[in-house]
Amino acid sequence: MKDDRYRLEQVVKTGESLLETIERRGIDANTIEHDQEIQWMLTTPLYHIGEQVYHLSRDLTERYPDVPWMAIAGLRHRLVHDYEGTDWRVINEVATDELEPFIKRIREVLSEVS
């Protein structure tokens, strides 16, 4: 069964892998905004993270109101249902500024989940 712990572990695993890929490939804002292959490479893990977050229990998400659960699940929704309308500046901000602190926070949450 995919419980909250499993889903949080998947978020961390996927997020860490994405961060490593961004660093290893030297991906920057220009690449994210203009390179379709990089866009696909970034959106797949972001979609996966959003999917895991979407399925977390209400109990867990309510215990950690500082985590932007709805925004993360919403990003997944936008990527799936309005891919052509994707604002790559937003994806750049998520990938280069917000992902690392988010993954750090999820590790903290995970350490508290039994």
C-alpha angles and dihedrals in degrees: 000000000000103000128174093272092054092048093049090049089053091050091053094044093049094042094049091049091051092048091050091050093050091051096042093050095040091234112187138177094274092052092048093050098045112024112083094194091055090046091056091045091054100041097054095062091040089053090050092050091049092049092053092047091048090059098048115118120263088235092061097044091048091052090058107041091160091071112086094232095157093050091051094048088044092055089054089051092051093048092051101040104029105026092145089057094053113139102218091198087065092048089049091053091047094047099042104030112019107033099069097051089042092054090047090054092047089053088055092049090047091054089058097046114093 
